[in-house]
Amino acid sequence: MKTQLVDGVQVHRGSANVFADLGLADAEKLKIKTGLVIEIRKAMKKRGLTQQEAAKRMGITQPKVSDMMRGDFTNLSERKLMDCLTRLGYDIEIKVRPTKAEVGHLKLALA
């Protein structure tokens, strides 16, 4: 993180992952799940779905939709969130390719 002084206050420039900046375990997984939940919320709003209607369409319970809307999606896997998005009319593509680095990375690109 880059640190600079602005008006007498130390300011730390974060990375592209706030969860990693906070030192949370599974930061990359949290970033991906958060991105998926944001898209689910957008899809529900765009379609004017109630939580009950969205739950039925996504194949989960209304309480799980309620939890998701409040930011608690720990009980849903990335796979289940992707399934919810496809049931809401989204296509999901996963690309796998070799990297030049010794260790690759996982990236979520939202349109």
DACORQUI-V837836 format. One record per pair of residues at least 24 apart in sequence whose ideal C-beta (glycine too) atoms are under 10 Angstrom apart, sorted by the first residue. I is the first residue (numbers start at 1). GAP is how many residues later the second one is. D is the distance in Angstrom with one decimal. If there is no record, write none. Layout:
i=I gap=GAP d=D
i=I gap=GAP d=D
//
This chain:
i=16 gap=91 d=9.8
i=28 gap=77 d=7.7
i=28 gap=78 d=5.7
i=28 gap=79 d=9.3
i=28 gap=80 d=9.3
i=29 gap=48 d=9.5
i=29 gap=49 d=6.9
i=29 gap=77 d=8.4
i=30 gap=43 d=9.3
i=30 gap=44 d=9.3
i=31 gap=75 d=8.9
i=31 gap=76 d=9.6
i=31 gap=77 d=7.2
i=32 gap=46 d=5.9
i=32 gap=49 d=8.6
i=32 gap=50 d=9.7
i=32 gap=74 d=6.7
i=32 gap=75 d=8.7
i=32 gap=76 d=4.8
i=33 gap=35 d=9.8
i=33 gap=40 d=5.7
i=33 gap=41 d=8.6
i=33 gap=43 d=7.5
i=33 gap=44 d=8.4
i=33 gap=45 d=5.8
i=33 gap=47 d=9.8
i=33 gap=48 d=6.1
i=33 gap=75 d=9.3
i=34 gap=37 d=8.6
i=34 gap=39 d=8.0
i=34 gap=47 d=9.8
i=34 gap=74 d=9.2
i=35 gap=43 d=9.9
i=35 gap=46 d=9.2
i=35 gap=73 d=4.8
i=35 gap=74 d=9.0
i=35 gap=75 d=5.7
i=36 gap=32 d=9.7
i=36 gap=37 d=8.3
i=36 gap=40 d=8.9
i=36 gap=42 d=6.8
i=36 gap=44 d=9.4
i=36 gap=45 d=4.0
i=36 gap=46 d=6.5
i=36 gap=48 d=7.9
i=36 gap=49 d=6.4
i=36 gap=54 d=9.6
i=36 gap=56 d=9.0
i=36 gap=72 d=7.5
i=36 gap=74 d=8.7
i=37 gap=31 d=5.7
i=37 gap=32 d=8.6
i=37 gap=34 d=7.9
i=37 gap=35 d=9.8
i=37 gap=36 d=5.3
i=37 gap=39 d=8.3
i=37 gap=44 d=6.5
i=37 gap=47 d=9.0
i=37 gap=48 d=9.6
i=38 gap=72 d=7.6
i=39 gap=42 d=8.7
i=39 gap=43 d=9.8
i=39 gap=45 d=9.3
i=39 gap=46 d=5.9
i=39 gap=49 d=8.4
i=39 gap=51 d=6.8
i=39 gap=53 d=9.7
i=39 gap=69 d=9.6
i=39 gap=71 d=6.1
i=39 gap=72 d=9.1
i=40 gap=25 d=8.7
i=40 gap=28 d=6.8
i=40 gap=29 d=9.0
i=40 gap=33 d=9.0
i=40 gap=36 d=9.7
i=40 gap=41 d=6.9
i=40 gap=42 d=10.0
i=40 gap=44 d=5.6
i=40 gap=45 d=6.1
i=40 gap=47 d=9.8
i=40 gap=48 d=6.6
i=40 gap=50 d=8.8
i=41 gap=24 d=10.0
i=41 gap=27 d=7.9
i=41 gap=28 d=6.8
i=42 gap=46 d=9.4
i=42 gap=48 d=9.8
i=42 gap=68 d=9.3
i=43 gap=41 d=8.7
i=43 gap=42 d=7.0
i=43 gap=44 d=9.5
i=43 gap=45 d=4.1
i=43 gap=46 d=6.9
i=43 gap=47 d=6.7
i=44 gap=24 d=9.6
i=44 gap=25 d=8.3
i=44 gap=40 d=9.8
i=44 gap=44 d=7.3
i=46 gap=42 d=9.0
i=46 gap=43 d=9.3
i=47 gap=41 d=7.2
i=47 gap=42 d=8.0
i=49 gap=39 d=8.2
i=54 gap=30 d=8.4
i=54 gap=33 d=9.2
i=54 gap=34 d=7.5
i=55 gap=29 d=9.5
i=56 gap=31 d=9.6
i=57 gap=27 d=8.5
i=57 gap=30 d=5.5
i=57 gap=31 d=6.5
i=57 gap=32 d=9.2
i=58 gap=25 d=7.6
i=58 gap=26 d=4.1
i=58 gap=27 d=8.5
i=58 gap=28 d=9.3
i=58 gap=29 d=5.0
i=58 gap=30 d=6.6
i=59 gap=24 d=7.2
i=59 gap=25 d=7.5
i=59 gap=28 d=6.3
i=60 gap=24 d=6.8
i=60 gap=27 d=9.3
i=78 gap=28 d=9.7
i=78 gap=30 d=9.3
//
